[in-house]
Amino acid sequence: MDELKILAVDTATEACSAALLVGDTLYSRWEEAPRDHTRKILPMVQALLDEAGLSLDELDAIAFGRGPGSFTGVRIGISVAQGLAFGAGVPMIGVSTLAAMAQGAHKLEGAEQVLAAIDARMDEVYFGHYALVDGVMTLVGEEVVSEPAALVQARDKLTGAVSCVGTGFETYGETLGGLADALMPSLVRFPAAADMLPLARQAWFAGEAVPVEQATPVYLRDKVTWKKLPGRE
């Protein structure tokens, strides 16, 4: 049986990253580059392919950070991934940026229960609760966009060890602390393409890869223009 080969790209937040899974071997690049996504992502991809000695048409699928995140960043990521997938003639797999951060916390710190929150601006956060199932962070409930206080009021307080990841906790940590008895801050601030790959691999074997034209982003909010700050447009 040939080794599974999946390329992942993500530009949904201030971080820009690409990763390549070839069987059990992982190649990755990651950089915090708020306004350089379009310049950096394709060279990252080419460097990974060169390192692995592969061409695009040898891939089985291309995964992409489907959001939520910066509207511009999400669009860059899906556009790049669609272009690559179309040229290679391979399907695509969308992976939640929130889930990728939760997976990162499991890899780095052994977290088994994670709250992920990305600062969505407009006094809101993109939020998801994840629990470890068979080595993969799995969504509990739904991903939402919400004012932090409303989010806390609408949820039962979690007990036990709960890790928190993402910029939402940096900005609204005092309020979001009400989500659990004791939150443990994680080193994970942004998603990484390398952490998308366990989720993409699971999706591949579940038959969830889709043709290029069916790949779609997830914004969570209908309004896609908001206060533009450096690196967060």
HELIX and SHEET records of a PDB file:
HELIX    1   1 HIS A   37  ALA A   52  1                                  16    
HELIX    2   2 LEU A   56  GLU A   58  5                                   3    
HELIX    3   3 PHE A   71  ALA A   88  1                                  18    
HELIX    4   4 THR A   97  GLU A  109  1                                  13    
HELIX    5   5 PRO A  148  ALA A  154  1                                   7    
HELIX    6   6 THR A  167  LEU A  176  1                                  10    
HELIX    7   7 GLY A  177  LEU A  179  5                                   3    
HELIX    8   8 ALA A  193  PHE A  205  1                                  13    
HELIX    9   9 VAL A  212  GLN A  214  5                                   3    
SHEET    1   A 5 THR A  25  GLU A  32  0                                        
SHEET    2   A 5 ALA A  15  VAL A  22 -1                                        
SHEET    3   A 5 LYS A   5  ASP A  10 -1                                        
SHEET    4   A 5 ALA A  61  GLY A  67  1                                        
SHEET    5   A 5 MET A  92  SER A  96  1                                        
SHEET    1   B 5 VAL A 136  SER A 146  0                                        
SHEET    2   B 5 GLU A 124  VAL A 133 -1                                        
SHEET    3   B 5 GLN A 113  ARG A 121 -1                                        
SHEET    4   B 5 VAL A 162  VAL A 165  1                                        
SHEET    5   B 5 LEU A 183  PRO A 185  1                                        
END                                                                             
